[in-house]
Amino acid sequence: MAALVEKAPAKINLTLDVVGRRADGYHDVVSIMLPIELHDTVRLKESRGLLPGEIMVVCEDPAVPRGRQNLVYQAARLLMEGLNLKPGVGVEITIEKSIPMAAGLAGGSADAAAVLRGLNRMWKLGLSDRELQKLGSRLGADVPFCLFNRPALARGKGEVLTPIRVKGTLWFLLAKGPYVVATAEVYRRYDQMEVKSRPRLIPMLQALEEGAVSRVGALLCNVLEPVTTHLYPQVKELKRLILSTKCPGAAMSGSGPSVFGVARNEDEAREAADTLLASATTPIWQIVTCTIS
């Protein structure tokens, strides 16, 4: 049969506040999250060349694990075991990576969400969005949002999602340096530090609803940013570079190390990218928009 294709959009956090620790090892957060056009592509295909219920993960990127360590494998297995499914054939999952790994952009979670959505369609399971999100929350904190796939206010560990209104198209300049941030270490150090600045949630929601991009830029705030920039000063330098352009604001996404700048329009975003690309010391820059479904 033909492969079923699912897009797996990345996310960014316009605001991220950590408000407590949980007994399950996660932290309680309050975050405004947006899906962006940057995405991986996930292809699902039943294969009679595999054993019944066998899962094969294929990816050209050698850094992506192929077996049980991969979140897409875990997503497929969770769906089978959670619903007591006994497929008569195996399933081959092919991932085309565009989202950088370990970047604070939820690439792995987006791929896992795509697998849950795709297998729900392929196997005609009839699971609702809410049921898929409940399953996804067992895989990771960002998976429910990646299934939700529209601008949202996230609470709990990230699984309690409320849709928000965003006026117009938001343009972002996105960058990631050649280094990896350990999320668990960032949160561990956050628990030991004093937070000096927290997001202003209501003003940010109002700015988004009104399409006031300059105010959105001024209100960007991530409480994990001071931790990550202390561990990796390069992240702070990325932010400084973006703020040296006409972008009215910049912030780190998630636990990092990706940094994004918000631009007032496409021309401003492209001008900023051209300025930064002229420097040989900068990493790869991408221009992305917010995807609003």
Secondary structure as GFF3:
##gff-version 3
##sequence-region A 1 293
A	DSSP	beta_strand	4	21	.	.	.	ID=ss1
A	DSSP	beta_strand	27	47	.	.	.	ID=ss2
A	DSSP	beta_strand	55	59	.	.	.	ID=ss3
A	DSSP	alpha_helix	71	82	.	.	.	ID=ss4
A	DSSP	beta_strand	90	96	.	.	.	ID=ss5
A	DSSP	alpha_helix	107	122	.	.	.	ID=ss6
A	DSSP	alpha_helix	129	136	.	.	.	ID=ss7
A	DSSP	alpha_helix	143	148	.	.	.	ID=ss8
A	DSSP	beta_strand	152	155	.	.	.	ID=ss9
A	DSSP	beta_strand	160	163	.	.	.	ID=ss10
A	DSSP	beta_strand	171	175	.	.	.	ID=ss11
A	DSSP	alpha_helix	183	190	.	.	.	ID=ss12
A	DSSP	alpha_helix	201	210	.	.	.	ID=ss13
A	DSSP	alpha_helix	213	219	.	.	.	ID=ss14
A	DSSP	beta_strand	221	222	.	.	.	ID=ss15
A	DSSP	alpha_helix	225	231	.	.	.	ID=ss16
A	DSSP	alpha_helix	233	243	.	.	.	ID=ss17
A	DSSP	beta_strand	249	252	.	.	.	ID=ss18
A	DSSP	beta_strand	259	263	.	.	.	ID=ss19
A	DSSP	alpha_helix	266	277	.	.	.	ID=ss20
A	DSSP	beta_strand	285	289	.	.	.	ID=ss21
###
